[in-house]
Amino acid sequence: MNWKTAVSQIERLATAKGRSKEKQYSIEGIRLLERALRAEKRPDFVIISSAQLQILSARLTTIINEIEQLEIQLIPVPDEEMIRLTNGRSLGGVMAVLPFQKPIEFSQWLKHRDDGLLLTAVDIIDPGNVGAMIRTAHASGVDGFISVGVSDPFHPKAIRTSMGSLFRMPTFHFERIDLLIALLKTWDFKLIGADLEGKRPLQMAELDLSKIVLFMGNEYQGLSTEITKHLNQSVFIPMPTGVDSFSVNAATAVFLYEINRQNWNKKG
């Protein structure tokens, strides 16, 4: 593959439609490439800027050696093309294209879980928020991440923001929330929702449960009534008067911490 073909392929993966058609996604930067390889995610090919090839650090040299051992094609590209692809970001002058893994059958995955904590992102518009939520979920010991509707964990911005946590987190996608809720109820998961109009403040919620799914809603409208009517608990975070809300990722971190705190106390 020559550099022009490689660049064209990465450009196609900039949209959700392109990623779906090609069954691939792109990652950017030395750190993400390093973490992908560490998680045994094998790129289809890697591109590197001509300038970066002239100033190889020990870290990047190690990565390139591993790429060569795996017989992955490393393609030099003109500096101006890399700058254009990355919008001028300086994350190490490398990009890679990875194949989507074979999807995990969600119902089969649930079948083998006697306990677990899942995070569901419902119609989260900003891919940066999606990536931040995945990173928070990984740090909080979440067992799986579910995206619903427009939430897109494989958007380039989401992947960058996840800082590699995406490579370690089982992910699932549903277009229809009703199908997801039906499956979760079949396997006796308790549905907890973050809702500004919730019935219980977070500190009063009963979260020391063995099978929990936390639902976080759209940045602007929160969770719809279609979802809240199915929740086992509708919970809100108390805030000072005049404050509208936390950011969706900050709220996710607060909820996950409280879920873990209650379960740690039960075990301890």
N, C-alpha and C positions, 0 to 999 in steps of 0.2 A: 504494500500500500504506500502511495506517495503522500507527501504532506498535504497537498490540495484535497485529496480524497478524505484524509483524516479530518481536516478542518471542516469540510462539508458535512461529515458525519456528526461531528460534535455540534455543529449549528442546528442540525435536524433534531437533536436531543434537547434543545432549549425549550421545547413546548411539550405539554402533556400528551398531545396527539402524536407528536414525533416519537416520544419515548414509548408510547403504547404500540405504535406501528413497528418500531425497530427492536422492541423488547430489550432496550439498553438504556443506561443513564450515564451521565458524565460526572466526574469529580475533579476538584481543582486544588492544587497545592501539595507541597511535600508532606505535610502532616497527615492529610487525608489519605494520600497514596500509601504512606507508611502504615497507617491504621487499617486500611483495607487489606493490605498484604498480611498484616499481623492477624487479622480475622479470617484469613484464608479465602478472601475474595479475589479471584483471579481476573485481572483486566483483559479485555480483548486486545487492546493496544494502548500505548502511552505516547504522548507527544511532549517534547521539551524544547524550550526556546534555544536558539543558537547561542545567545549570550550566556545562558545558564550552563551550557556545555563547556564553556571556556573557564568557568570559575567553580568547578565542582567542589562542594564541601565533602567532608568525610561522611556525613550523614547521607547525602544524596548519592555518593559513590557506592555506599552499602546497598541502597535501594536499587540502583542501576544493576549492580552485580546480581541481586536477587531476581530482577526482571529478566536478565540474560539467562540465568540458570533455569527459569521457568519457560524460556523460549517465547517470551512475549515481545512483540515488535516494539522497538523504541524509535520514534520518528522525530528527527529534528525539524523545527519549523522556523520560518523567519520571525525575528523579534516583533516586528510590527503586527504580524498575525496573532501572536500570543497576546500582545497588548490589547488588540481588538476583541479577541475572544473573552478575555478576563476583565474587560472594561478598565484596564489599568491597575487592577489589584496586584499587589506584590506578595504572592503567597508561595513563591519558589519557582515560578516559570515552568511548571509541569501540569499536565492534565491527563486524565485517563478515562477510557470508556469501559464500563463493566456491564455484563449481561444481567438481566433480571434473573433471580433464582427461581426455580420451579416453585409456584405458589404452594404454601402449606394449606391443607384443607382445614378450615377453621373448626368445623364440627368435630373432626377427628382429633384435633389438637385439644379441644375442650374435654373431650371424652376421657382423656388420660390425666386430667388434673383434679386432684382432691381438694386443692386450695389454689389460691392465686390472686394477684392484683393486676387488673388491666386498666389501661387509660384509653379513653375514646375521645378523639378530637372531631367535633361535629361542625362541618362547614367553616373551618378556620381559614380565613381568606389570605392572610399574610403568610407566605411560606417560611419567612423567618421565625414567626411564632410557632409554626409546626416543628421546625428543627429544634427550637429552644425547648419545646415540650418533650421531644424525644430525648434530648440530653438530660433534662430534669427527671424524666421517667427512668432512664438508665441509672442515674445516680441515686434514685429512690428505691431501687430494687423491683421495679415494675416488671412483670413477666411477659407482657405483650402490649403492643401499641396498635390501636384500631383507628383508621382514618375513615371518615364518612363524608360523602358528597365531594365538595371542592378541596377539602384538606389533602395536600399532596406532599408526602414525605420525600419524594424523589425529585422535587424541584431543585435545581442547582443551589438556590439560596437556602433551602431547607437542609440540604446535605451539608453545606458549609457551616451552618449554625449548629447542627447536631454535633459537630466536632468529632465525627467518627462513631458516635453512639448508635447511629442507624445500622452499622455493620454488626452490632451485637444484639440488636433488639428484634425479636420476631414481629413482623408487621403484617397487618391484614387490611383489606379495603372493602367497604360496602357502599354501594350507591343508595340503597334503600335502608333507612333506619328501622323500619318495621321488621325486616328479615333478621337484622342483627339482634334486636330486642327479643324476638321469638326464640332464637337460638340460645341466647344467654339465659332466658327463663327456663328453657328445657333442661339446662345443666345446673339449675339452682344457684346461679350467681345473683347477688344482691346488687341492685342498681342504685348508685348514689349520684346525685346531680348537683352541680354548683349553680345556684339560682338566686339572683338578687331578691326574688320574691319568695325565697325558700321558707319552710315552716320552722326550721330549727337553726339556731346559730351553731357554728362549727364546733364550739367547745361543748355543746350539749348533745351532739350527734353520737349515735352508737355505731362505731366503726371498727370495733374489735371482732371482725367477722373473718371467716376463712376464705370466702370467695366473693370478691368485690370488683365491681366495674365502676370507675369514676368517669362520669360524662362531663366534658367541658364544652361549652357552646361558642357560637360565633362571637367575634370581638364586639360586634355592635348590637346584636339582638339577643344574645345568650341562647338558652335552650328553648325550643318551641314547646307549645302545649302538647304536641303529638308525642314528645318525649317525656315531659314532666308528669303526665298522667300515669306513666308506667313505673315511675321511680319508687323504690322502697323508702328512700329518704331524700327530701329536697332540702338542701342545706345552703346557708349563706355565711359569709365572713363578716362579722360586725366591723363597721368602719365609722370614723368620725362624721358628724353632720356636715354635709356639703361635699363629701367625697363620693363620686359616682361608682368607681370600681377599681380593683386591681387590674394590672395587665393580665391577659389570659395565662401567660407563663408564670407570673408571680403567684396568681391564685392557684394554679396547678401545684406549685411547690408547697404552698401553705397546706392545701388539702392532703397531699401525699405525705407530708411530714406528720400531720395529725393522725392519719390512718396508721402509719408506721408506729407512732408513739403509743397509740392505744394497744396495738398488737404486741409491741415490745413489753409493755407493762403487764399484759396478760400472760406472756411467756415467762417474764421475769419473776 
